[in-house]
Amino acid sequence: ASHDDTTAEQVATSHGHGVRLAEFPTTREAAEACHAQDIATIMGAPNLVRGGSHSGNVAARELAELDLLDILSSDYVPAALLLGAVQLGELWGDMARGLATVTRTPAHHVGLTDRGEIALGMRADLIEFEVMKDAPILRSVYAMGKRVA
């Protein structure tokens, strides 16, 4: 994975080294170059939830609106992950797609083929939540099909 790519040239260099994931491209140019090179982009959920980067880089929401955001990471605020995924689902009008940014898509990109979706033969790591007043409320947690919280 690359980190904080700023230019298309940096992305091309990363691609030449076999990079398949770009964590936090700092500009729209870099994110566009990533997608042109079939490199998945990862943005931090705190960037999305707070409405922009704390360091002045490209906003996760801008990349999401341009279909340039593939994966959300918790970054420095783990609790932002579920809220960010729900916000993406609302933005895209497709909750399953928003949730996939924190489940199926990252699992797929790192080769974890036994998780990330609800299907026969998968691990069955699940959460149950509901959205109230634009915020997800966690109701239960399952690990390998067994309720743990």
URPE-V392992 format. One record per backbone hydrogen bond with DSSP energy under -1.0 kcal/mol. NH is the residue of the N-H (numbers start at 1). CO is the residue of the C=O. Records with the same first field share a line. If there is no record, write none. Layout:
NH->CO, CO
This chain:
2->21
4->23
11->7
12->8
13->9
14->10
15->11
16->12
17->13
18->15
19->14
22->40
23->2
24->42
26->5
31->27
32->28
33->29
34->30
35->31
36->32
37->33
38->35
39->34
40->20
42->22
43->71
45->73
48->44
49->45
50->46
52->47
58->26
63->59
64->60
65->61
66->62
67->64
68->63
70->41
71->41
72->101
73->43
77->74
80->77
81->78
84->80
85->81
86->82
87->83
88->84
89->85
90->86
91->87
92->88
94->89
98->94
99->95
100->96
101->98
102->99
105->100
107->103
108->104
109->105
110->106
111->108
112->107
113->111
122->119
123->114
126->142
128->140
130->137
132->135
135->132
137->130
139->128
140->128
142->126
143->146
145->124
146->143
148->141
149->141
